[in-house]
Amino acid sequence: MQGRLNIVPFVSVDNMMKLVLAIGIERFLTGLAAAIEEDFRRWELFDKTPRIASHSAEGVIELMPTSDGTTYGFKYVNGHPRNTRQGRQTVTAFGVLADVGNGYPMLLTEMTILTALRTAATSALAAKYLAPKDARVMAVIGNGAQAEFQAMAFRTMLGIDRLRLHDIDRAATEKCIRNLAGLGFDITACGSAAEAVQGAQIVTTVTADKQNATILTDNLVGRGIHINGVGGDCPGKTELHPDILLRSDIFVEYSPQTRIEGEIQQLAPDHPVTELWRVIAGHAEGRRGADQITLFDSVGFAIEDFSALRYVRERIAGTGFFEELDLLADPDEPRDLFGMLLRAQG
Amino acid sequence: MQGRLNIVPFVSVDNMMKLVLAIGIERFLTGLAAAIEEDFRRWELFDKTPRIASHSAEGVIELMPTSDGTTYGFKYVNGHPRNTRQGRQTVTAFGVLADVGNGYPMLLTEMTILTALRTAATSALAAKYLAPKDARVMAVIGNGAQAEFQAMAFRTMLGIDRLRLHDIDRAATEKCIRNLAGLGFDITACGSAAEAVQGAQIVTTVTADKQNATILTDNLVGRGIHINGVGGDCPGKTELHPDILLRSDIFVEYSPQTRIEGEIQQLAPDHPVTELWRVIAGHAEGRRGADQITLFDSVGFAIEDFSALRYVRERIAGTGFFEELDLLADPDEPRDLFGMLLRAQG
């Protein structure tokens, strides 16, 4: 990846899929989680800003930048809940990694698939610190584009091999079951959220509607469980009844952002929450006992994308899973941009 | 540019040069200026935020987003003054245009060359409203990567055909003279800024050092001239002595940004300035008379990049000057991202 200054390595959707499959989905998820864990340990080094959002009636377009002082990364991501009606993804994304020292981009990559992977890796990483010991059963409520990635991450990192799936659209659940067939899960399709949570030590909520919905009511949440709340991720979009929040110990990525976008937008602005990085770095306790209800109120944070970008950059080195993009003007003499243009006349 | 949902048209550096040359540099600049003028007329429609900057000891990396409610655009741009020492550009950039309705990117393009063009087009557009009538002579102080673009824009839009060039590095001036030879300019190389401004009705300052420098002192600025101040564009980087500012009527792009980044960072925060769009839309006066000193304190604003992006998107339609980038995951069934990944196993 050294060489001509005009070139930026580019990982297309096709190459991302090939890279993930060449490494193996589970190994990729484990590697991603390790990169995220490493970056969460050095959390204080990072330049943190809430994402920059451009809202419209149809959805949102966001830029999520961060930097560790040496490397800069940002992700472009949209969220348009009605997109599926036109055959489009609700969420698409791409990202860029750049060198802080000279400002030159050093990776451009698709991040639609990568975001699903990093979200799942972050969820499983949080659960490693927060879920009850020896959990085997996970309910997954919302069986859309993220569901299988969550299942794979929880199996490889926590040994979860029994799934209880529920979606208001039965076809989504069937798609999940089809995709996960032969991958070693014991799967139960459930007709309601109430049925899905029965016997589950972990409950993952990952629905997509942009509205304040109540996917889980308080009576469904028993003692000792871990809730992995993934789908409440923008203002006006929540999944959990506030009573559940009041009974839980709540863990978040970056509290200034989560208070705006997460489940805790339903709570008082000073309601106590713990940032996950503090648990990982040993500054705060994760799960304390068997009766505690823990909630990871996940909205997705720029550092997770940064970790994913640097992991991909490390992994494509020496492979053929990228193209060379002629993205940066590189005149023979740096000040001679105009001369370069004239000489292109050929 | 319709078609498969995974594809985003990409304009490489090579294709940008071919596109500009196929259209013609002067026609391209005129077209760009017209797009900017049109967008400045509907200024109030745009979502305006100051750029999001990540500063380091070596320079800055910025994201500049904006939206007109229908289309969203952003530019990634760095500024690293010491880059030329390693053969790199001080400023490189790329940009993206997206559909607000579904959040899908619809153009990715190099913007290093495009930024030089849009900066020059904006300068000449401002001068159309602010420079003295019948100006023929322009001093250009700072003969780096931007200089020839400025010269070309001022000739095609204002009829400037006599240039007085100065740079502390004589080699830069010689490069300019070489590049502009045969393009119809009468050029004088000047040993000092004082010499360069003699007889000039327009003075363009476009130096690159990241420091508060005094390229022009007060005694050099005679009555009636228009100053096109391009090089003072970030905190701590200015080119003009504050006394010049106090004698000038000052025009800016977006005052909240210019007060931080422009020449006027040297003035009181309530010093009166006029936003250029108000002149273009007929809400404020431009040049009032022959004795007035006008200053366009230009720092570059996201709307100019938006205009440039949409102009490029319009102009590549039906040409071969773009590639198709496989940037967006597009499963047959939108929720079946995981299935798409599995099926790539082939």
Interface residues (C-beta under 8 A of the other chain):
Chain A: L5 N6 F10 S12 V13 D14 M17 K18 V20 L21 I25 D47 T49 I52 S54 S56 E58 G59 V60 I61 L63 P65 S67 G69 Y72 F74 Y76 N78 G79 H80 N83 T84 Q86 G87 R88 Q89 T90 T92 F94 V96 A98 V100 G101 N102 G103 Y104 P105 E110 T112 I113 A116 N143 G144 A145 Q146 A147 E148 F149 A172 K175 R178 N179 L325 D326 L327 L328 A329 D330 P331 E333 P334 R335 D336 L337 F338 G339 M340 L341 L342 A344 Q345
Chain B: L5 N6 F10 S12 V13 D14 M17 K18 V20 L21 I25 D47 T49 I52 S54 S56 E58 G59 V60 I61 L63 P65 S67 G69 Y72 F74 Y76 N78 G79 H80 N83 T84 Q86 G87 R88 Q89 T90 T92 F94 V96 A98 V100 G101 N102 G103 Y104 P105 E110 T112 I113 A116 N143 G144 A145 Q146 A147 E148 F149 A172 K175 R178 N179 L325 D326 L327 L328 A329 D330 P331 E333 P334 R335 D336 L337 F338 G339 M340 L341 L342 A344 Q345
